[in-house]
Amino acid sequence: MTALAHERPETMPETRTESEPTPSPTPSVPELDEVLLQAWKAMELPEGYRAEIIEGAIEVSPTGRYSHGQIINLLRDDLVLFLKDGDFAARSDFNVIHKGSAWIPDLFVVPRDTERYVTADGLGISAAAVRLVVEVVSPGKRNQDRDRVKKRREYARASIPVYVIIDDYDDRGTVTVLTEPRPEKADWVGVHRVSYGTEVTIPEGPAKGFAITEAITGPARPGK
């Protein structure tokens, strides 16, 4: 659900007598971003929920169901082995910060030494550290729109080099690998989408050559 959002204020004409006080200046967008960030920091959620700031709104979502967690864990296990001798590692369960946004990706790849990327308040790491990000889509239109649309734009704006979407709910299951982000357009040049059961390989970055296979996603879902 959306807990708190802000939009760029519209200017409204009004009449005012000389005796009325001059209204305070409308807060700027950066100031509103800071208010939103402070509200996010102050949130206390029940166990099993998480909050992110996505496109100017705080969104609260529950922990994923078993199938969601299973794909993430299988993927992370394989990525850990793939990256074990290098300078990068697979991580999850902490905040990635970019300007006024704060995300908790299902899985991402960052340098093993992330100290220089930790934010000043210690709440997470800068998106500049992230070389690859993965989201596993959950059921429900709001969840699907978040990963397929909103986070697709957000991760492009942050210039994260590779975004992988694993989606049980697209046709009979698909894996989409997005590359070549265009921050100014909030979109990607490279889009490679395959069905479950078809191997897809990460084309660049520290995870280059890593294959997402049926062993991770499971087979194609039964026809609808």
C-alpha atoms as a printed R data frame, in Angstrom:
    type eleno elety resid chain resno      x       y       z
1   ATOM     1    CA   MET     A     1  0.000   0.000   0.000
2   ATOM     2    CA   THR     A     2  1.076   3.590  -0.406
3   ATOM     3    CA   ALA     A     3  1.673   5.228   2.956
4   ATOM     4    CA   LEU     A     4  2.742   8.742   2.018
5   ATOM     5    CA   ALA     A     5  3.318  10.557  -1.245
6   ATOM     6    CA   HIS     A     6  4.072  14.027  -2.514
7   ATOM     7    CA   GLU     A     7  3.588  15.702  -5.840
8   ATOM     8    CA   ARG     A     8  5.014  18.894  -7.265
9   ATOM     9    CA   PRO     A     9  2.561  21.559  -6.013
10  ATOM    10    CA   GLU     A    10  0.361  23.409  -8.481
11  ATOM    11    CA   THR     A    11  0.061  27.188  -8.347
12  ATOM    12    CA   MET     A    12 -3.496  28.269  -7.517
13  ATOM    13    CA   PRO     A    13 -4.776  31.830  -8.076
14  ATOM    14    CA   GLU     A    14 -6.200  33.474  -4.971
15  ATOM    15    CA   THR     A    15 -7.354  36.848  -3.710
16  ATOM    16    CA   ARG     A    16 -5.955  38.368  -0.528
17  ATOM    17    CA   THR     A    17 -6.600  41.590   1.351
18  ATOM    18    CA   GLU     A    18 -3.731  43.748   2.583
19  ATOM    19    CA   SER     A    19 -4.545  42.801   6.204
20  ATOM    20    CA   GLU     A    20 -4.018  39.097   5.548
21  ATOM    21    CA   PRO     A    21 -0.528  37.692   6.144
22  ATOM    22    CA   THR     A    22  1.636  36.823   3.193
23  ATOM    23    CA   PRO     A    23  1.569  33.054   2.746
24  ATOM    24    CA   SER     A    24  4.783  31.141   3.389
25  ATOM    25    CA   PRO     A    25  6.725  30.116   0.273
26  ATOM    26    CA   THR     A    26  5.795  26.710  -1.115
27  ATOM    27    CA   PRO     A    27  8.446  24.134  -0.173
28  ATOM    28    CA   SER     A    28 10.724  23.144  -3.042
29  ATOM    29    CA   VAL     A    29 10.828  19.595  -4.387
30  ATOM    30    CA   PRO     A    30 14.198  18.859  -2.670
31  ATOM    31    CA   GLU     A    31 12.674  19.971   0.654
32  ATOM    32    CA   LEU     A    32  9.681  17.696   0.112
33  ATOM    33    CA   ASP     A    33 12.040  14.842  -0.733
34  ATOM    34    CA   GLU     A    34 13.763  15.392   2.608
35  ATOM    35    CA   VAL     A    35 10.427  15.394   4.469
36  ATOM    36    CA   LEU     A    36  9.534  12.108   2.771
37  ATOM    37    CA   LEU     A    37 12.926  10.629   3.658
38  ATOM    38    CA   GLN     A    38 12.542  11.626   7.306
39  ATOM    39    CA   ALA     A    39  9.047  10.096   7.418
40  ATOM    40    CA   TRP     A    40 10.439   6.865   5.948
41  ATOM    41    CA   LYS     A    41 13.235   6.752   8.519
42  ATOM    42    CA   ALA     A    42 10.731   7.171  11.358
43  ATOM    43    CA   MET     A    43  8.380   4.375  10.250
44  ATOM    44    CA   GLU     A    44  7.884   1.398  12.572
45  ATOM    45    CA   LEU     A    45  6.453  -1.577  10.687
46  ATOM    46    CA   PRO     A    46  5.097  -4.905  11.894
47  ATOM    47    CA   GLU     A    47  7.423  -7.861  11.452
48  ATOM    48    CA   GLY     A    48  7.302  -9.197   7.899
49  ATOM    49    CA   TYR     A    49  6.812  -5.817   6.191
50  ATOM    50    CA   ARG     A    50  9.203  -3.438   4.496
51  ATOM    51    CA   ALA     A    51  8.974   0.156   3.284
52  ATOM    52    CA   GLU     A    52 10.596   1.695   0.217
53  ATOM    53    CA   ILE     A    53 10.517   5.147  -1.372
54  ATOM    54    CA   ILE     A    54  9.655   4.663  -5.040
55  ATOM    55    CA   GLU     A    55  8.965   7.567  -7.400
56  ATOM    56    CA   GLY     A    56  8.076   9.985  -4.622
57  ATOM    57    CA   ALA     A    57  5.907   7.664  -2.520
58  ATOM    58    CA   ILE     A    58  6.475   5.412   0.466
59  ATOM    59    CA   GLU     A    59  5.303   1.919  -0.455
60  ATOM    60    CA   VAL     A    60  4.824  -0.789   2.152
61  ATOM    61    CA   SER     A    61  4.831  -4.442   1.097
62  ATOM    62    CA   PRO     A    62  4.871  -7.820   2.902
63  ATOM    63    CA   THR     A    63  7.586 -10.437   2.784
64  ATOM    64    CA   GLY     A    64  7.187 -12.604  -0.318
65  ATOM    65    CA   ARG     A    65  5.545 -16.016  -0.334
66  ATOM    66    CA   TYR     A    66  7.513 -19.291  -0.445
67  ATOM    67    CA   SER     A    67  7.950 -19.459  -4.235
68  ATOM    68    CA   HIS     A    68  9.264 -15.870  -4.242
69  ATOM    69    CA   GLY     A    69 11.840 -16.596  -1.539
70  ATOM    70    CA   GLN     A    70 12.827 -19.900  -3.111
71  ATOM    71    CA   ILE     A    71 13.798 -18.272  -6.425
72  ATOM    72    CA   ILE     A    72 15.791 -15.570  -4.630
73  ATOM    73    CA   ASN     A    73 17.639 -18.079  -2.462
74  ATOM    74    CA   LEU     A    74 18.477 -20.399  -5.357
75  ATOM    75    CA   LEU     A    75 19.697 -17.434  -7.389
76  ATOM    76    CA   ARG     A    76 21.785 -16.077  -4.525
77  ATOM    77    CA   ASP     A    77 23.353 -19.484  -3.794
78  ATOM    78    CA   ASP     A    78 24.499 -19.784  -7.403
79  ATOM    79    CA   LEU     A    79 25.677 -16.178  -7.611
80  ATOM    80    CA   VAL     A    80 27.738 -16.558  -4.438
81  ATOM    81    CA   LEU     A    81 29.605 -19.469  -6.027
82  ATOM    82    CA   PHE     A    82 29.980 -17.623  -9.343
83  ATOM    83    CA   LEU     A    83 31.448 -14.534  -7.655
84  ATOM    84    CA   LYS     A    84 33.459 -16.256  -4.905
85  ATOM    85    CA   ASP     A    85 36.932 -15.494  -6.264
86  ATOM    86    CA   GLY     A    86 36.252 -11.907  -7.326
87  ATOM    87    CA   ASP     A    87 35.880  -8.443  -5.854
88  ATOM    88    CA   PHE     A    88 32.064  -8.459  -5.959
89  ATOM    89    CA   ALA     A    89 29.390 -10.194  -3.886
90  ATOM    90    CA   ALA     A    90 25.650 -10.927  -3.961
91  ATOM    91    CA   ARG     A    91 23.713  -9.095  -1.237
92  ATOM    92    CA   SER     A    92 20.133  -8.559  -0.046
93  ATOM    93    CA   ASP     A    93 18.107  -7.201   2.873
94  ATOM    94    CA   PHE     A    94 19.476  -3.689   3.137
95  ATOM    95    CA   ASN     A    95 18.663  -0.289   1.706
96  ATOM    96    CA   VAL     A    96 19.915   1.106  -1.583
97  ATOM    97    CA   ILE     A    97 19.662   4.909  -1.683
98  ATOM    98    CA   HIS     A    98 19.516   7.182  -4.729
99  ATOM    99    CA   LYS     A    99 18.710  10.856  -4.233
100 ATOM   100    CA   GLY     A   100 15.173  10.889  -2.752
101 ATOM   101    CA   SER     A   101 14.525   7.184  -3.313
102 ATOM   102    CA   ALA     A   102 15.197   4.180  -1.061
103 ATOM   103    CA   TRP     A   103 14.842   0.591  -2.268
104 ATOM   104    CA   ILE     A   104 15.236  -2.878  -0.795
105 ATOM   105    CA   PRO     A   105 15.944  -5.034  -3.859
106 ATOM   106    CA   ASP     A   106 15.430  -8.774  -3.697
107 ATOM   107    CA   LEU     A   107 19.070  -9.306  -4.694
108 ATOM   108    CA   PHE     A   108 21.930  -7.161  -5.961
109 ATOM   109    CA   VAL     A   109 25.644  -7.299  -6.755
110 ATOM   110    CA   VAL     A   110 28.041  -4.808  -5.174
111 ATOM   111    CA   PRO     A   111 31.776  -4.595  -4.362
112 ATOM   112    CA   ARG     A   112 32.778  -6.743  -1.395
113 ATOM   113    CA   ASP     A   113 34.247  -3.638   0.207
114 ATOM   114    CA   THR     A   114 31.194  -1.354   0.355
115 ATOM   115    CA   GLU     A   115 32.409   0.976   3.116
116 ATOM   116    CA   ARG     A   116 32.985   3.910   0.785
117 ATOM   117    CA   TYR     A   117 29.424   3.606  -0.526
118 ATOM   118    CA   VAL     A   118 27.665   3.680   2.859
119 ATOM   119    CA   THR     A   119 25.405   6.729   3.209
120 ATOM   120    CA   ALA     A   120 26.281   9.408   5.760
121 ATOM   121    CA   ASP     A   121 23.420   8.338   8.042
122 ATOM   122    CA   GLY     A   122 24.440   4.687   7.829
123 ATOM   123    CA   LEU     A   123 21.027   3.526   6.640
124 ATOM   124    CA   GLY     A   124 22.190   1.915   3.409
125 ATOM   125    CA   ILE     A   125 24.502   2.167   0.444
126 ATOM   126    CA   SER     A   126 24.495   4.446  -2.561
127 ATOM   127    CA   ALA     A   127 23.043   3.085  -5.788
128 ATOM   128    CA   ALA     A   128 26.423   3.925  -7.352
129 ATOM   129    CA   ALA     A   129 27.748   0.708  -5.787
130 ATOM   130    CA   VAL     A   130 25.187  -1.558  -7.475
131 ATOM   131    CA   ARG     A   131 26.304  -3.379 -10.623
132 ATOM   132    CA   LEU     A   132 23.283  -5.661 -11.010
133 ATOM   133    CA   VAL     A   133 19.855  -5.722  -9.378
134 ATOM   134    CA   VAL     A   134 17.232  -8.481  -9.395
135 ATOM   135    CA   GLU     A   135 13.538  -8.322  -8.548
136 ATOM   136    CA   VAL     A   136 11.254 -11.360  -8.334
137 ATOM   137    CA   VAL     A   137  7.687 -10.276  -9.097
138 ATOM   138    CA   SER     A   138  4.980 -10.948  -6.507
139 ATOM   139    CA   PRO     A   139  1.280 -11.537  -7.243
140 ATOM   140    CA   GLY     A   140 -1.125  -8.619  -7.484
141 ATOM   141    CA   LYS     A   141 -1.278  -5.685  -9.870
142 ATOM   142    CA   ARG     A   142  0.324  -3.211  -7.455
143 ATOM   143    CA   ASN     A   143  3.314  -5.513  -6.901
144 ATOM   144    CA   GLN     A   144  3.636  -6.255 -10.602
145 ATOM   145    CA   ASP     A   145  3.509  -2.569 -11.537
146 ATOM   146    CA   ARG     A   146  6.162  -1.803  -8.922
147 ATOM   147    CA   ASP     A   147  8.760  -4.177 -10.416
148 ATOM   148    CA   ARG     A   148  7.774  -4.032 -14.088
149 ATOM   149    CA   VAL     A   149  7.170  -0.286 -14.353
150 ATOM   150    CA   LYS     A   150  8.193   1.867 -11.377
151 ATOM   151    CA   LYS     A   151 11.419   0.127 -10.425
152 ATOM   152    CA   ARG     A   152 12.292  -0.311 -14.078
153 ATOM   153    CA   ARG     A   153 12.268   3.495 -14.327
154 ATOM   154    CA   GLU     A   154 13.938   4.063 -10.953
155 ATOM   155    CA   TYR     A   155 16.861   1.725 -11.611
156 ATOM   156    CA   ALA     A   156 17.390   3.301 -15.036
157 ATOM   157    CA   ARG     A   157 17.439   6.785 -13.466
158 ATOM   158    CA   ALA     A   158 20.120   5.537 -11.074
159 ATOM   159    CA   SER     A   159 22.217   4.173 -13.992
160 ATOM   160    CA   ILE     A   160 22.366   0.669 -12.531
161 ATOM   161    CA   PRO     A   161 23.993  -1.290 -15.393
162 ATOM   162    CA   VAL     A   162 21.821  -4.449 -15.352
163 ATOM   163    CA   TYR     A   163 18.272  -5.054 -14.093
164 ATOM   164    CA   VAL     A   164 16.843  -8.590 -14.065
165 ATOM   165    CA   ILE     A   165 13.102  -9.189 -13.632
166 ATOM   166    CA   ILE     A   166 12.013 -12.750 -12.829
167 ATOM   167    CA   ASP     A   167  8.268 -12.858 -13.362
168 ATOM   168    CA   ASP     A   168  5.992 -15.806 -12.587
169 ATOM   169    CA   TYR     A   169  3.003 -13.761 -13.730
170 ATOM   170    CA   ASP     A   170  4.113 -12.757 -17.226
171 ATOM   171    CA   ASP     A   171  2.655 -15.312 -19.624
172 ATOM   172    CA   ARG     A   172  3.906 -18.703 -18.314
173 ATOM   173    CA   GLY     A   173  6.892 -17.163 -16.571
174 ATOM   174    CA   THR     A   174  9.626 -14.947 -18.037
175 ATOM   175    CA   VAL     A   175 13.082 -13.605 -17.255
176 ATOM   176    CA   THR     A   176 13.866 -10.130 -18.618
177 ATOM   177    CA   VAL     A   177 17.414  -8.748 -18.645
178 ATOM   178    CA   LEU     A   178 17.606  -4.972 -19.089
179 ATOM   179    CA   THR     A   179 20.915  -3.292 -19.979
180 ATOM   180    CA   GLU     A   180 22.219   0.094 -21.183
181 ATOM   181    CA   PRO     A   181 20.185   2.355 -18.899
182 ATOM   182    CA   ARG     A   182 19.232   5.802 -20.145
183 ATOM   183    CA   PRO     A   183 18.758   7.919 -16.987
184 ATOM   184    CA   GLU     A   184 17.371  10.926 -18.831
185 ATOM   185    CA   LYS     A   185 14.594   8.774 -20.325
186 ATOM   186    CA   ALA     A   186 14.149   6.485 -17.302
187 ATOM   187    CA   ASP     A   187 14.388   3.486 -19.612
188 ATOM   188    CA   TRP     A   188 16.737   0.917 -21.099
189 ATOM   189    CA   VAL     A   189 18.164   0.292 -24.570
190 ATOM   190    CA   GLY     A   190 18.866  -3.423 -24.164
191 ATOM   191    CA   VAL     A   191 15.828  -5.624 -23.445
192 ATOM   192    CA   HIS     A   192 16.184  -9.416 -23.601
193 ATOM   193    CA   ARG     A   193 13.133 -11.432 -22.503
194 ATOM   194    CA   VAL     A   194 12.924 -15.228 -22.446
195 ATOM   195    CA   SER     A   195 10.408 -17.770 -21.175
196 ATOM   196    CA   TYR     A   196 11.054 -19.991 -18.175
197 ATOM   197    CA   GLY     A   197 12.958 -23.035 -19.352
198 ATOM   198    CA   THR     A   198 15.182 -20.961 -21.657
199 ATOM   199    CA   GLU     A   199 18.626 -20.160 -20.303
200 ATOM   200    CA   VAL     A   200 19.552 -16.470 -20.208
201 ATOM   201    CA   THR     A   201 23.051 -15.141 -19.495
202 ATOM   202    CA   ILE     A   202 24.063 -11.874 -17.849
203 ATOM   203    CA   PRO     A   203 25.869  -9.982 -20.645
204 ATOM   204    CA   GLU     A   204 28.089  -7.570 -18.698
205 ATOM   205    CA   GLY     A   205 29.546  -6.544 -15.366
206 ATOM   206    CA   PRO     A   206 30.964  -8.711 -12.559
207 ATOM   207    CA   ALA     A   207 28.230 -11.341 -13.113
208 ATOM   208    CA   LYS     A   208 28.935 -11.539 -16.870
209 ATOM   209    CA   GLY     A   209 28.407 -15.100 -18.054
210 ATOM   210    CA   PHE     A   210 26.194 -16.092 -15.111
211 ATOM   211    CA   ALA     A   211 23.255 -18.158 -16.390
212 ATOM   212    CA   ILE     A   212 19.710 -18.007 -15.044
213 ATOM   213    CA   THR     A   213 18.292 -21.429 -15.793
214 ATOM   214    CA   GLU     A   214 15.240 -23.572 -15.178
215 ATOM   215    CA   ALA     A   215 16.977 -24.888 -12.053
216 ATOM   216    CA   ILE     A   216 16.468 -21.395 -10.551
217 ATOM   217    CA   THR     A   217 13.082 -20.336 -11.944
218 ATOM   218    CA   GLY     A   218 11.450 -23.717 -12.294
219 ATOM   219    CA   PRO     A   219  9.745 -24.801 -15.526
220 ATOM   220    CA   ALA     A   220  7.231 -22.794 -17.526
221 ATOM   221    CA   ARG     A   221  3.965 -22.429 -15.616
222 ATOM   222    CA   PRO     A   222  0.870 -24.311 -16.836
223 ATOM   223    CA   GLY     A   223 -0.981 -22.535 -19.655
224 ATOM   224    CA   LYS     A   224 -3.751 -20.162 -18.662
